[in-house]
Amino acid sequence: MDTGNNNYIKTILKGNYPPYGQNFPGHIPTGRFSNGKLVPDFIASSLGIKETVPPFLDPNLSDEELVSGVTFASAGSGWDDLSTLATRVISASKQIDMFKDYVKRIKRIVGDEKKAKKMIRRALVIISAGTNDFGFNFYGIPIRRMEFRMGAYQDYLLDKVRSFVKELHGLGCRRMIIAGLPVCHYK
């Protein structure tokens, strides 16, 4: 889901070189870990919002781009903060902090706290996490395998996901999709 946030941090995990981007408009690598558009781009495009979703860390974002949606994703991240130690990508917990900054910026842009809260409540939040926690911490460099059995590590990660969703809900998010499955739609 990273559309280029890793371009703006010190990490070895970058998607800003060929063959990434070969099927992207302009045929240039943008930091998307794909040869073309990513899921957020397709969703935004199909809803008529915008053709591509920019990374939140892009310093050249306009207010219009911020208001119509950004991504906080960081390729190589995971629910377990240990997943990011070696790669120095943005952990899920830091992405929550970025979202909090985003909410403050939205309030400043629209100038009306009630309108900003309504925008956040109506936003669609897509949360996708791959296998980095298992690949890095459990199998690759078995840090967590020394601490947990497989089932216990899965429970540990599930608790992280629950905390993440609870915090997003507390910030006003009402519609969320995790790993392609609707998990909550609060009224």
MARBA-3410 file (N, C-alpha, C, O; in Angstrom, 1 decimal):
187
0.8,-1.2,0.0,0.0,0.0,0.0,0.9,1.3,0.0,0.3,2.4,-0.1 ~ 2.2,1.1,0.1,3.1,2.3,0.2,3.2,2.9,-1.2,3.7,2.3,-2.1 ~ 2.6,4.1,-1.3,2.7,4.8,-2.6,3.9,5.8,-2.7,4.0,6.6,-3.6 ~ 4.8,5.7,-1.7,6.0,6.5,-1.8,6.5,7.1,-0.5,7.4,7.9,-0.5 ~ 5.9,6.7,0.6,6.4,7.3,1.9,7.8,6.9,2.2,8.5,7.7,2.8
8.2,5.7,1.8,9.6,5.3,2.0,10.6,6.2,1.3,11.8,6.1,1.6 ~ 10.2,6.9,0.3,11.1,7.8,-0.4,11.5,8.9,0.5,12.6,9.5,0.2 ~ 10.8,9.2,1.5,11.1,10.4,2.4,11.7,10.0,3.7,11.7,10.8,4.7 ~ 12.1,8.7,3.9,12.7,8.3,5.1,14.0,7.6,4.8,14.2,7.2,3.7 ~ 14.9,7.4,5.8,16.1,6.7,5.6,15.9,5.2,5.8,15.8,4.7,6.9
15.8,4.5,4.7,15.6,3.1,4.7,16.2,2.5,3.4,16.3,3.2,2.4 ~ 16.5,1.2,3.5,17.0,0.6,2.3,15.8,0.1,1.5,16.0,-0.3,0.3 ~ 14.6,0.0,2.0,13.4,-0.5,1.3,12.8,0.7,0.5,12.0,1.5,1.0 ~ 13.1,0.7,-0.8,12.7,1.8,-1.7,12.1,1.1,-2.9,12.5,0.0,-3.4 ~ 11.1,1.8,-3.5,10.5,1.3,-4.8,10.5,2.4,-5.8,9.7,2.5,-6.6
11.6,3.2,-5.8,11.7,4.3,-6.7,12.8,4.1,-7.8,13.5,5.0,-8.2 ~ 12.8,2.9,-8.3,13.8,2.6,-9.4,13.1,1.5,-10.2,12.3,0.7,-9.7 ~ 13.5,1.4,-11.5,13.0,0.3,-12.4,13.3,-1.1,-11.8,14.3,-1.3,-11.2 ~ 12.4,-2.0,-12.0,11.3,-2.0,-13.0,10.0,-1.4,-12.3,9.0,-1.4,-13.0 ~ 10.0,-1.0,-11.1,8.8,-0.4,-10.5,8.4,0.8,-11.4,9.2,1.5,-11.9
7.1,0.9,-11.6,6.6,2.0,-12.3,6.5,1.8,-13.8,6.0,2.7,-14.5 ~ 6.9,0.7,-14.4,6.9,0.5,-15.8,5.5,0.6,-16.4,5.4,1.0,-17.6 ~ 4.5,0.3,-15.7,3.1,0.4,-16.2,2.3,1.5,-15.5,1.1,1.6,-15.6 ~ 3.0,2.4,-14.8,2.4,3.5,-14.1,2.3,4.7,-15.1,3.2,4.8,-16.0 ~ 1.3,5.5,-15.0,1.3,6.7,-15.9,2.6,7.4,-15.9,3.2,7.8,-14.9
3.1,7.7,-17.1,4.4,8.3,-17.2,5.6,7.3,-17.2,6.7,7.6,-17.5 ~ 5.3,6.0,-16.9,6.3,4.9,-16.9,7.5,5.2,-16.0,8.6,4.9,-16.4 ~ 7.2,5.9,-14.8,8.3,6.2,-13.9,8.1,5.6,-12.6,6.9,5.4,-12.1 ~ 9.2,5.2,-11.9,9.0,4.6,-10.6,8.7,5.8,-9.6,9.3,6.9,-9.7 ~ 7.7,5.6,-8.7,7.3,6.6,-7.8,7.5,6.3,-6.4,7.2,7.1,-5.5
7.9,5.1,-6.1,8.0,4.7,-4.7,7.0,3.6,-4.4,7.0,3.0,-3.4 ~ 6.0,3.4,-5.4,5.1,2.3,-5.2,5.8,1.0,-5.5,6.6,0.9,-6.4 ~ 5.5,0.1,-4.6,6.2,-1.2,-4.8,5.3,-2.1,-5.7,4.8,-3.1,-5.4 ~ 5.3,-1.6,-7.0,4.5,-2.2,-8.0,4.9,-1.7,-9.3,5.6,-0.6,-9.4 ~ 4.6,-2.4,-10.4,5.0,-1.8,-11.7,3.9,-0.9,-12.2,4.0,-0.3,-13.3
2.8,-0.7,-11.4,1.8,0.2,-11.8,1.1,0.8,-10.6,1.7,1.0,-9.5 ~ -0.2,0.9,-10.7,-1.0,1.5,-9.6,-1.2,0.4,-8.5,-1.0,-0.8,-8.7 ~ -1.4,0.9,-7.3,-1.7,0.0,-6.1,-3.2,0.1,-5.8,-3.9,0.9,-6.3 ~ -3.6,-0.8,-4.9,-5.0,-0.9,-4.5,-5.6,0.5,-4.1,-6.7,0.8,-4.6 ~ -5.0,1.3,-3.3,-5.6,2.6,-3.0,-5.8,3.5,-4.2,-6.8,4.2,-4.3
-4.9,3.4,-5.2,-5.1,4.1,-6.4,-6.3,3.6,-7.2,-7.1,4.4,-7.7 ~ -6.5,2.3,-7.3,-7.6,1.8,-8.0,-9.0,2.1,-7.3,-9.9,2.5,-8.0 ~ -9.0,2.1,-6.0,-10.2,2.4,-5.3,-10.5,3.9,-5.4,-11.7,4.2,-5.8 ~ -9.6,4.8,-5.2,-9.8,6.2,-5.4,-10.2,6.5,-6.8,-11.1,7.3,-7.0 ~ -9.6,5.9,-7.8,-10.0,6.1,-9.2,-11.4,5.6,-9.5,-12.2,6.3,-10.1
-11.7,4.4,-9.0,-13.1,3.9,-9.3,-14.2,4.7,-8.6,-15.3,4.7,-9.1 ~ -13.8,5.4,-7.5,-14.8,6.2,-6.8,-14.9,7.6,-7.4,-15.7,8.4,-6.9 ~ -14.0,7.9,-8.3,-14.0,9.2,-8.9,-13.3,10.3,-8.1,-13.6,11.5,-8.3 ~ -12.5,9.9,-7.1,-11.9,10.8,-6.2,-10.6,11.4,-6.8,-10.5,12.7,-6.8 ~ -9.7,10.6,-7.2,-8.5,11.0,-7.9,-7.9,9.7,-8.5,-8.2,8.6,-8.2
-6.9,10.0,-9.4,-6.3,8.8,-10.1,-5.3,8.1,-9.3,-5.2,6.8,-9.4 ~ -4.5,8.8,-8.5,-3.6,8.1,-7.6,-3.6,8.8,-6.2,-3.9,9.9,-6.1 ~ -3.2,8.0,-5.2,-3.2,8.4,-3.9,-1.8,8.7,-3.5,-0.9,7.9,-3.5 ~ -1.5,10.0,-3.1,-0.1,10.3,-2.8,0.3,9.9,-1.4,-0.6,9.6,-0.5 ~ 1.6,9.8,-1.2,2.1,9.5,0.2,2.0,10.7,1.1,2.2,11.8,0.7
1.6,10.5,2.3,1.4,11.6,3.3,2.7,12.4,3.5,2.7,13.6,3.7 ~ 3.9,11.7,3.4,5.1,12.4,3.7,5.7,13.3,2.5,6.7,13.9,2.7 ~ 5.0,13.3,1.4,5.4,14.1,0.3,5.3,15.6,0.7,4.2,16.0,1.0 ~ 6.4,16.3,0.7,6.4,17.7,1.2,5.7,18.6,0.2,5.4,19.8,0.6 ~ 5.4,18.2,-1.0,4.8,19.1,-1.9,3.2,18.8,-2.1,2.6,19.3,-3.0
2.6,18.1,-1.1,1.2,17.9,-1.2,0.4,19.2,-1.0,0.7,20.1,-0.2 ~ -0.6,19.3,-1.9,-1.5,20.5,-1.8,-2.6,20.2,-0.8,-2.8,19.1,-0.4 ~ -3.2,21.2,-0.3,-4.3,21.1,0.6,-5.4,20.2,0.0,-6.0,19.3,0.7 ~ -5.7,20.4,-1.3,-6.7,19.6,-2.0,-6.3,18.1,-2.0,-7.2,17.2,-1.8 ~ -5.0,17.8,-2.2,-4.6,16.4,-2.2,-4.8,15.8,-0.8,-5.2,14.6,-0.6
-4.4,16.6,0.2,-4.6,16.1,1.6,-6.1,15.8,1.9,-6.4,14.8,2.5 ~ -6.9,16.7,1.6,-8.4,16.6,1.9,-9.0,15.4,1.1,-9.9,14.8,1.7 ~ -8.5,15.1,-0.1,-9.1,14.0,-0.8,-8.5,12.7,-0.6,-8.9,11.7,-1.2 ~ -7.5,12.6,0.3,-6.9,11.3,0.7,-5.4,11.1,0.4,-4.9,11.5,-0.6 ~ -4.8,10.5,1.4,-3.4,10.1,1.3,-3.2,8.8,1.9,-4.1,8.2,2.4
-2.0,8.2,1.8,-1.7,7.0,2.4,-0.5,7.2,3.4,0.4,8.0,3.2 ~ -0.6,6.4,4.5,0.4,6.5,5.5,1.3,5.2,5.5,2.2,5.1,6.3 ~ 1.1,4.3,4.6,1.7,3.0,4.5,3.2,3.2,4.3,3.7,4.2,3.7 ~ 3.9,2.2,4.8,5.4,2.1,4.6,5.7,0.7,4.3,5.6,-0.2,5.2 ~ 6.2,0.4,3.1,6.6,-0.9,2.7,7.6,-1.5,3.7,8.6,-0.9,4.1
7.4,-2.8,4.1,8.3,-3.4,5.0,7.8,-3.3,6.5,8.5,-3.9,7.4 ~ 6.8,-2.6,6.7,6.3,-2.4,8.1,5.5,-3.7,8.5,5.3,-4.6,7.8 ~ 5.1,-3.6,9.8,4.3,-4.7,10.3,3.6,-4.3,11.6,3.8,-3.1,12.0 ~ 2.8,-5.2,12.2,2.1,-4.8,13.4,3.1,-4.8,14.6,2.9,-4.1,15.5 ~ 4.1,-5.7,14.5,5.2,-5.8,15.5,6.2,-4.7,15.3,6.9,-4.7,14.2
6.5,-3.8,16.2,7.5,-2.7,16.0,8.9,-3.3,15.7,9.7,-2.6,15.1 ~ 9.1,-4.5,16.2,10.4,-5.1,15.9,10.7,-5.3,14.4,11.8,-5.4,13.9 ~ 9.6,-5.4,13.6,9.7,-5.6,12.2,10.4,-4.5,11.5,11.0,-4.6,10.4 ~ 10.4,-3.3,12.1,11.0,-2.1,11.5,12.4,-1.8,12.0,13.0,-0.8,11.5 ~ 12.9,-2.5,13.0,14.2,-2.1,13.6,15.3,-2.1,12.5,16.1,-1.2,12.4
15.4,-3.2,11.8,16.5,-3.3,10.8,16.3,-2.5,9.6,17.3,-1.9,9.0 ~ 15.1,-2.4,9.2,14.8,-1.7,7.9,14.5,-0.2,8.1,14.7,0.6,7.2 ~ 14.2,0.2,9.3,13.9,1.6,9.7,12.7,2.2,8.9,12.7,3.4,8.6 ~ 11.8,1.3,8.5,10.5,1.8,7.9,9.6,2.3,9.0,9.9,2.3,10.2 ~ 8.5,2.8,8.6,7.5,3.4,9.5,6.6,2.3,10.1,5.8,1.7,9.4
6.7,2.2,11.4,5.9,1.1,12.1,4.4,1.5,12.1,4.1,2.7,11.9 ~ 3.6,0.6,12.3,2.1,0.8,12.4,1.8,1.9,13.5,1.0,2.7,13.3 ~ 2.5,1.8,14.6,2.3,2.8,15.7,2.7,4.2,15.2,2.0,5.1,15.6 ~ 3.7,4.3,14.5,4.1,5.6,14.0,3.1,6.1,12.9,2.9,7.3,12.7 ~ 2.6,5.2,12.1,1.6,5.5,11.1,0.3,6.1,11.8,-0.3,7.0,11.2
0.0,5.7,13.0,-1.1,6.3,13.8,-0.8,7.7,14.1,-1.6,8.6,14.0 ~ 0.5,7.9,14.5,0.9,9.3,14.8,0.8,10.2,13.6,0.4,11.4,13.7 ~ 1.2,9.6,12.4,1.0,10.4,11.2,-0.4,10.7,10.9,-0.7,11.8,10.4 ~ -1.3,9.8,11.2,-2.7,10.0,11.0,-3.2,11.1,11.9,-4.0,12.0,11.5 ~ -2.7,11.2,13.1,-3.1,12.2,14.1,-2.7,13.6,13.5,-3.4,14.6,13.6
-1.5,13.6,12.9,-1.0,14.9,12.3,-1.9,15.3,11.1,-2.2,16.4,10.9 ~ -2.3,14.3,10.4,-3.2,14.5,9.2,-4.5,15.1,9.7,-5.0,16.1,9.1 ~ -5.1,14.6,10.8,-6.3,15.1,11.3,-6.2,16.6,11.7,-7.0,17.4,11.4 ~ -5.1,16.9,12.3,-4.8,18.3,12.7,-4.7,19.2,11.4,-5.3,20.3,11.4 ~ -4.1,18.7,10.4,-3.9,19.5,9.2,-5.3,19.6,8.5,-5.6,20.7,7.9
-6.1,18.6,8.5,-7.4,18.7,7.9,-8.3,19.7,8.6,-8.9,20.5,8.0 ~ -8.2,19.8,10.0,-8.9,20.8,10.7,-8.5,22.2,10.4,-9.3,23.1,10.2 ~ -7.2,22.3,10.2,-6.6,23.6,9.8,-7.1,24.0,8.4,-7.4,25.2,8.1 ~ -7.1,23.1,7.4,-7.4,23.3,6.1,-8.9,23.7,5.9,-9.2,24.7,5.3 ~ -9.8,22.9,6.5,-11.2,23.2,6.4,-11.7,24.3,7.3,-12.8,24.9,7.1
-11.0,24.6,8.4,-11.3,25.7,9.3,-12.5,25.5,10.1,-12.9,26.5,10.8 ~ -13.0,24.3,10.1,-14.2,24.1,10.9,-14.1,22.7,11.5,-14.1,21.7,10.8 ~ -14.0,22.6,12.8,-13.7,21.3,13.5,-14.8,20.3,13.2,-14.6,19.1,13.1 ~ -16.1,20.8,13.2,-17.2,19.9,13.0,-17.2,19.3,11.6,-17.4,18.1,11.4 ~ -16.8,20.2,10.6,-16.7,19.7,9.2,-15.6,18.7,9.1,-15.7,17.7,8.4
-14.4,19.0,9.8,-13.3,18.1,9.7,-13.6,16.7,10.3,-13.3,15.7,9.8 ~ -14.3,16.7,11.4,-14.7,15.5,12.1,-15.6,14.7,11.2,-15.5,13.4,11.1 ~ -16.5,15.3,10.5,-17.4,14.7,9.6,-16.6,14.0,8.4,-16.9,12.9,8.0 ~ -15.6,14.7,7.9,-14.8,14.2,6.8,-14.1,12.9,7.3,-14.0,11.9,6.6 ~ -13.5,13.0,8.5,-12.8,11.8,9.0,-13.8,10.6,9.2,-13.4,9.5,8.9
-15.0,10.9,9.8,-16.0,9.8,10.0,-16.4,9.2,8.6,-16.6,8.0,8.6 ~ -16.4,10.0,7.6,-16.8,9.5,6.3,-15.7,8.8,5.5,-15.9,8.2,4.4 ~ -14.5,9.0,5.9,-13.3,8.4,5.2,-13.3,6.9,5.2,-13.8,6.3,6.2 ~ -12.8,6.4,4.2,-12.6,4.9,4.1,-11.1,4.7,4.5,-10.2,5.2,3.8 ~ -10.9,3.9,5.5,-9.6,3.5,5.9,-9.3,2.1,5.5,-10.0,1.2,5.9
-8.2,1.9,4.7,-7.9,0.6,4.3,-6.6,0.2,5.0,-5.6,0.9,4.9 ~ -6.6,-0.9,5.7,-5.4,-1.4,6.4,-5.0,-2.7,5.9,-5.7,-3.7,5.8 ~ -3.7,-2.7,5.4,-3.2,-4.0,4.8,-1.8,-4.2,5.4,-1.0,-3.4,5.4 ~ -1.7,-5.4,5.9,-0.3,-5.8,6.4,0.0,-7.2,5.8,-0.9,-8.1,5.8 ~ 1.2,-7.3,5.4,1.6,-8.6,4.7,2.2,-9.5,5.7,1.8,-9.7,6.9
3.3,-10.1,5.3,3.9,-11.2,6.1,5.2,-10.7,6.8,6.0,-11.6,7.2 ~ 5.4,-9.4,6.8,6.7,-8.9,7.4,7.0,-9.4,8.8,8.1,-9.7,9.1 ~ 5.9,-9.4,9.6,6.2,-9.8,11.0,6.7,-11.2,11.1,7.6,-11.5,11.8 ~ 6.1,-12.1,10.3,6.6,-13.5,10.3,7.9,-13.6,9.6,8.8,-14.3,10.0 ~ 8.0,-13.0,8.4,9.2,-13.1,7.6,10.4,-12.6,8.3,11.5,-13.2,8.3
10.3,-11.4,9.0,11.4,-10.8,9.7,11.7,-11.3,11.1,12.8,-11.7,11.4 ~ 10.6,-11.4,11.9,10.8,-11.7,13.3,10.6,-13.1,13.7,11.2,-13.6,14.7 ~ 9.9,-13.9,12.9,9.6,-15.3,13.3,10.5,-16.3,12.6,11.0,-17.2,13.1 ~ 10.6,-16.0,11.3,11.4,-17.0,10.4,12.8,-16.5,10.0,13.7,-17.2,10.2 ~ 12.8,-15.3,9.5,14.1,-14.7,9.0,15.1,-14.6,10.1,16.1,-15.3,10.2
14.9,-13.6,11.0,15.7,-13.5,12.2,14.8,-13.8,13.3,14.0,-12.9,13.7 ~ 14.8,-15.0,13.9,13.8,-15.5,14.7,13.7,-14.9,16.1,13.8,-15.6,17.1 ~ 13.7,-13.5,16.2,13.6,-12.8,17.5,12.4,-13.3,18.3,12.5,-13.7,19.4 ~ 11.2,-13.2,17.6,10.0,-13.5,18.4,9.8,-15.0,18.5,9.1,-15.4,19.5 ~ 10.4,-15.8,17.7,10.3,-17.3,17.8,10.9,-17.8,19.1,10.5,-18.8,19.7
11.9,-17.0,19.6,12.5,-17.4,20.9,11.6,-17.0,22.1,11.7,-17.6,23.1 ~ 10.7,-16.1,21.8,9.8,-15.6,22.9,8.4,-16.3,22.8,7.7,-16.5,23.8 ~ 7.9,-16.6,21.6,6.5,-17.1,21.4,6.5,-18.3,20.6,7.4,-18.6,19.7 ~ 5.5,-19.2,20.8,5.2,-20.3,19.9,4.3,-19.6,18.8,3.8,-18.5,19.0 ~ 4.1,-20.3,17.7,3.4,-19.7,16.6,2.0,-19.1,17.0,1.7,-18.0,16.7
1.2,-19.9,17.6,-0.1,-19.5,18.0,-0.1,-18.3,18.9,-0.9,-17.4,18.8 ~ 0.8,-18.3,19.8,0.9,-17.1,20.8,1.4,-15.9,20.0,0.9,-14.8,20.4 ~ 2.3,-16.0,19.0,2.7,-14.9,18.3,1.5,-14.3,17.4,1.4,-13.1,17.3 ~ 0.7,-15.2,16.9,-0.4,-14.8,16.1,-1.4,-14.0,17.0,-1.9,-13.0,16.6 ~ -1.6,-14.5,18.2,-2.5,-13.8,19.2,-1.9,-12.4,19.5,-2.6,-11.4,19.7
-0.6,-12.4,19.7,0.1,-11.1,20.0,-0.1,-10.1,18.9,-0.4,-8.9,19.1 ~ 0.0,-10.5,17.6,-0.2,-9.7,16.5,-1.7,-9.2,16.4,-2.0,-8.1,16.1 ~ -2.6,-10.2,16.7,-4.0,-9.9,16.6,-4.4,-8.8,17.7,-5.2,-7.9,17.4 ~ -3.7,-8.9,18.8,-3.9,-7.8,19.9,-3.5,-6.5,19.4,-4.1,-5.5,19.6 ~ -2.4,-6.5,18.6,-1.8,-5.2,18.0,-2.8,-4.7,17.0,-3.1,-3.5,17.0
-3.4,-5.5,16.2,-4.4,-5.1,15.2,-5.6,-4.5,15.9,-6.1,-3.4,15.6 ~ -6.1,-5.2,17.0,-7.3,-4.7,17.7,-7.0,-3.3,18.3,-7.8,-2.4,18.3 ~ -5.8,-3.2,18.9,-5.4,-1.9,19.5,-5.4,-0.8,18.4,-5.9,0.4,18.7 ~ -4.9,-1.1,17.3,-4.8,-0.2,16.2,-6.1,0.3,15.7,-6.4,1.5,15.6 ~ -7.0,-0.7,15.5,-8.4,-0.4,15.1,-9.1,0.5,16.2,-9.8,1.4,15.8
-8.9,0.1,17.4,-9.6,0.8,18.5,-9.1,2.3,18.5,-9.9,3.2,18.7 ~ -7.8,2.5,18.3,-7.3,3.9,18.3,-7.8,4.6,17.1,-8.1,5.8,17.3 ~ -7.9,4.0,15.9,-8.4,4.7,14.8,-9.9,5.1,15.0,-10.3,6.2,14.7 ~ -10.6,4.2,15.6,-12.0,4.5,15.9,-12.1,5.6,16.9,-13.0,6.5,16.7 ~ -11.2,5.7,17.9,-11.2,6.8,18.8,-10.9,8.1,18.2,-11.2,9.2,18.7
-10.2,8.1,17.0,-9.8,9.3,16.3,-10.9,9.7,15.3,-10.8,10.7,14.7 ~ -12.0,8.9,15.3,-13.1,9.3,14.4,-13.4,8.4,13.2,-14.4,8.6,12.6 ~ -12.5,7.5,12.9,-12.7,6.6,11.8,-13.9,5.7,12.0,-14.0,5.1,13.1 ~ -14.7,5.5,11.0,-15.9,4.7,11.2,-16.0,3.5,10.2,-16.6,2.5,10.5 ~ -15.3,3.7,9.1,-15.4,2.7,8.0,-14.0,2.1,7.7,-13.1,2.9,7.3
-13.7,0.9,8.0,-12.4,0.3,7.9,-12.5,-1.0,7.2,-13.4,-1.8,7.3 ~ -11.5,-1.3,6.4,-11.3,-2.6,5.8,-9.9,-3.1,6.1,-8.9,-2.3,5.9 ~ -9.8,-4.3,6.7,-8.5,-4.8,7.0,-8.3,-6.1,6.2,-9.1,-7.0,6.2 ~ -7.2,-6.1,5.5,-6.8,-7.2,4.7,-7.9,-7.7,3.8,-8.1,-8.9,3.5 ~ -8.7,-6.7,3.3,-9.7,-7.0,2.3,-11.1,-7.4,2.9,-12.0,-7.6,2.2
-11.1,-7.5,4.2,-12.4,-7.9,4.9,-12.9,-6.7,5.7,-12.2,-6.2,6.6 ~ -14.2,-6.3,5.5,-14.8,-5.3,6.4,-14.8,-5.7,7.8,-15.4,-6.8,8.1 ~ -14.2,-5.0,8.7,-14.2,-5.5,10.1,-15.1,-4.6,11.0,-15.5,-5.0,12.0 ~ -15.3,-3.4,10.6,-16.2,-2.6,11.4,-16.8,-1.4,10.5,-16.1,-0.9,9.7 ~ -18.0,-1.1,10.8,-18.6,0.1,10.2,-19.4,0.7,11.4,-20.6,0.3,11.6
-18.8,1.7,12.0,-19.5,2.3,13.2,-20.4,3.4,12.7,-20.1,4.1,11.7 ~ -21.5,3.6,13.4,-22.4,4.7,13.0,-22.2,5.8,13.9,-22.9,6.9,13.8
END
